[in-house]
Amino acid sequence: MEAGIVGLPNVGKSTLFNALTSSKNAQSANFPFCTIEPNEGIVPVPDNRLARISKYITPKKLVPTALKLVDIAGIVKGASEGQGLGNKFLTHIREVDAILQVVRCFEDPDIVHVAGKVDPLSDIETVEIELMLADIQTLDTALPKAERTAKSGDKEAAIRVEAIRKCQAHLATNEPLRKLKLDPADAKAISSFGLMSAKPILYVANVDETDLAGQGPLVQKVREFAAKVGAEVVPVCAKLEAEIAELDPADRQEMLSASGLTQPALEVLVRAAYRVLGLQSYFTAGEKEVRAWTIPVGATAPQAAGVIHSDFEKGFIRSEVYTLADLETYQNEKAIRAAGKLRVEGKSYVMQDGDICHFLFN
């Protein structure tokens, strides 16, 4: 699973990406399309539960789970028609699982805005329209082929035709596809299309150093819009976060304190992106390591075991599960077992975020 960092040119996408990945090669040129090929980075997902578990089960190392991020070049009006190398950039968006749209919420005469003015809602609308127009093109191209195949009696193609028509009708209302609820069969039939306006989205309000909490009027506009569409907003000062990311850990904490922050905003952002992707974590804990593992929300115990190794899923027998609250109450696994708090779960068990597990397999 990966998230794409998207937005208009010069809104701070690459600065944010470099801060997130602790990269020290951020491009400083103030030109649209500094990013041509997408940059990719793996970002650890901050989770204080690892440290809390390690108070009672002392490991040799802590291993957080991680998130893959893709820095995609700026989108401009007309991208769906090829403006600004738009078709190439839109293809990159098609390949990710969720969108992190960076929205400029600061004024700076030294940083050119492609539209000539700072208007976050206009920026959001520009990107959304281009994604929808590109989806319309994809569906219009796919429909004739699906119809021809359906006429031969192909049942899957018939389902695909109906799903395409539903999407076309929805887009005709000027609403993105993420607002359309398709049944599982329809969604599966068109899953290979990579429809961009169907992808879950998180808005990243790039603020200046005077509005780190994102309480200014520009961010409030984004919050109000996001509330209407059921999306989340995370305010981040990409410039400050990039500076913090360059520092040694001790100096980072000093700069955070000086800025009035208790944690880097990037940590909040990564956790929010993790949620938007529909992911959660479970833990394994032993003397070798305490590790967080990524699974989709709704994954079963065998599927969770399969993340560790495919053989674990194939030969799954049962899992032993307890919670962090149990561990903090009873302080070790032996006491948890003695108290009857260690649960034995079978193949149908749906994993919960934060479960601590042992898997038994054949």
N, C-alpha and C positions, 0 to 999 in steps of 0.2 A: 504494500500500500504506500502511495506517495502523494504529496500535496504540491501543487504548482503555485509559485508566487507570481501573481498576475497584477497588471495595472497599466495605466498610461505611462509614457516615458517621463523620466525625471520626477517620479513620486517617491523614490527611495527604495525601490525593490532590491537592487543589487547591494546597497548599503545594509539593508535588513538581512539579506541572505548571508553576506560576509560576517555580520555580527552573529547570526545564528550558528554558523559553521565555524566561528572563531577564525575566519580566514583573514590573512593579512595582506591580501592583494586586491583590495577593493579599488574599483576604477573611480578616479576622481574627475574624469572628464565630464563636463556638463553638456552632453550632446545626446539627443534621442538616439536609441538603438546602439548604445554602448555594448549591450549584450546581444550577440547574434545567435550563437549556439547556446542552448540552455546549459547552465552550470548545475551540477548535482552535488548534493552534500548529505551526509548522514548526521543527524542531530540526536544526542541522547535525550530521553524524556525524563525531566526531573521528577523524582518521586521520593519523598522523605520516608516512605514506608520501608524502603530498603534499610536505611539506617536504624529505624525502629526495630525491625526484625533482628538486625545484627547485635542489638543489645543483649539478646537472649540466646541467639545461636551465632556463635562467633566464627565467621568464615575467613578464608584467606583473602577473598576479594568480593567486592560488590559489583554486580553487573546490571546496569539499567537497560531497559529496552530502548529502541531507537526509532526514529522517524526519518524517512527519506524526503528531502525537499528538492524542488527543481525551480531554479530562477529563470523565468521565461521573459523574453524581450517585451518591451512596451507595445501595447496595442493602441492603435489610433483609429479615429473615425474612418470607415471605409476598409478596415482590415479584412473583412469578409470578401471584399472585392479585390484584394491584393495590395491595398495601400500599405506603405511602410513594411514591405515584406510580410504582410499580414497573413497570407495563406500558410506560410511556413511556420509562423509563430502559433497560429491557431492549431496546427497539427500537433504541436508540442502540448497544448492544453488538452487535446483529445486523449492523450496518453496517460494523464494523471487521474487520480481518484477523487480529489477534492481541490477546491480553489481557495487560496488565500489572497484576497484582493487588497492590495495596498492602496489606500486612499489618502491623498495629500490633504492634511488639515493644518497647514502652517503657511504663513506668508513669508516670503524671502525674495526681495527684488533681484538678488544675484542668481537665483535658480529659475530658469525659464520654464513657464508652464506652456505646454503645447497649444492650449486653447486660449492663452493670453490672460486668463484669470483663474483664481483658486475657487473652485466650486465643487465640493466633494460629491454632491448628488448628481451633478452633470457628468462627472467622471464615472460614477457607478453606472449611470444610464448608458453612457457610451460603450462601456465594456459589455454590459448586458445585451444591448442591441446587437453588437457584433457577434456575440456568441449565439444569439437566437437566429440571426441571418445565416450564419454558417450552418446551424442545425437544419434550417429550412432547405438549404442547398443539399445537404447530405440526404435528407429524407426524400426530396424530389428526385434525386438521382437513384436512390435505392428502390423506390416504389415500382417503376416499370419492370425491373428484373424480378422483384418479388411476385408481381402479378402474373408474369409469364410462367414462373415456376409453380405458382399456386394452381394455374389452369391444368397442369399435368397431374393434379391430384395430390401434390405434396402438402401434407397437413401442417408441417412446420412453417412452410411458406405462406399458407393461408393465415396462420396466426400472425406472422410477420406483417402481412398486408394490413390486417386490422390494427395492429399496434402502430404502424406508420401513420395510418389515417387518423388515429386518435391523437397522435403527437402533432400532426399537421393542423388539425382542428384547434388544438390547444394553443399552438404558436400563433394562429390567426387572431387570437384574442390579445396578442401582445404580452403574453405572460410566459416566463421561462418554464422549461419542462420540469424543474424541481418542484413546481407546484402541482404537477399532474401525478395522480396516484394510479399507477398501472398494476394490474394483478401480476403475480410472479411469472406466469407463462408469457404475457406480453413483454414484460421487462427482459426476460431471457432471450426472447426472439430478436430484440434489437440491441442487445448488450454489446455486440461487436462494433456498433456504429460510433461509440465514444461520444455520445451527444453531450455537448459542453454545457448547455444551459440546464441540464438535468443534474449536474454534479453539485454536491453540497458545497456551500460557500461560507467563508468566515471573513469578515471585514476587519482589516488592520488599519487603524487610524494613525497615520504617521504625524505626530505632533512635534512642536518645538519644546525647548527646555523650560519654558514658562508655563506649560500646561501638561505636565507629566501624567496627571490623573485623568486627562481627557475630559475636562469640564467646560472647555471653551465652546463658543457657539458653533464652530464648524463641526466639532465632534458630536455635539448634541444633535445636529441635523442627521448625521450618520446613524446615531443611536435610534432616533425616531423612525428612520427608514427601516433599519434592521429589525426593530420590534414589530413592524407591520408585516415583514416577510418571514419572521421566525428565525432570524439569523443572529449570530453573536458578534459583538464588537470588542476588540482589544486595542486600547491605546498604547502606542509604542513610539518613543523618540528614537528613531533608527540611528541618528547621528550619535546620540549619547550612548546608546547600547553598543554601537560599534567601538567607541572609545573604551567602554568598560570591558568589552570582550578582549581587547588588546592587552589588558593589564594582568599582572600576576594575581593569584587569588587574594592575597592579603590587601593589595592595593585596590582590588575590585571592591572589597567590602568597605574600605574607607571612602571610595568614591560614591558608592551606593548611599552610605550614611550621609555624606555631604549633600547628596541630591534629594534626600528625604525618602529614599526607597528602601523597603525592607528586603526586596529580592529583585533581580533583573526582570524587567517586563518581558524579556524573551522567554523566561521560564513559564510565565502565565500564557504566553502565546503558543508555545509548543504543546502545553497541556490542552489548550483549547483546540488546536489543530488535531490532536489525537482524538478528542471527542467528536469533532466534526467528521472524521474519517470512520466513525462508528467502531472505535477500537477500545479495548480495555486490557488490563494487565492481571496476570496471576503470578504467583511466586513459587519457586522451589528454594528450599533452605537446607544447607548442610555445612559441614566443616570446610568443604572445598570452596563453595561460593553460595552467596545469596543472590538469586537472579530473578529479574522480572522478564516475563514472556508476553508477547503481544498476541492477542486473539480478537476476533470480531465479537461484538456484543451478540449474545445468543448462541455462542459456540458450545458444543457439548463437551463432556469430559474426554471422550476419545479424540475429538478434534483438537482439543488443547494439548493432549499428550502427543499428537502427531506433529505439533510445532517443534517439539524437542527432537523427535526422530520419527520417521514414517512407520518404522517397525512398532513403535509404541501404540500407534493408532490401530494398526492391523491386528496386533495381539493383545489389545486392551482387555483386561479382566475387571479391574475396579480401581478406584482412586480413594485415597484417604485425605480428607480435607478438614482444615480448621481455619479459624480467622485470626487476624492480627489482634483483635480484642481478646480472644482466648489466650493467645501467647502472652499478652501484657498482663493478663489476670493470673495465669498459672505459671508463667515464666519458663516452662520447658515442655517439650512434647510428651515426656513421660507423665507429667502431672496432668496435661490436657487429656491424655488417654485414660488416666485413672479417674478423672472427673466425668468421663463419658461425653466429652465435647469433641472428640475426634470422630468425624462422620465417615462412614463407608458409603461411597456413591457409585452407582453403576453407569451403564452406557447412556442412559437417557438423561443423566444429570446435566443441567444447563449451568455453565460456569458463572460465578459472580465475580465482579471486580474486587480484587484484593484477596481472593482465595489463596491459601498456602497449601500446596499439594504434594503428595507422593503418589506415583502411578505404579500399579502392578500390571505386568503384561507377560504374555506367554512368548 
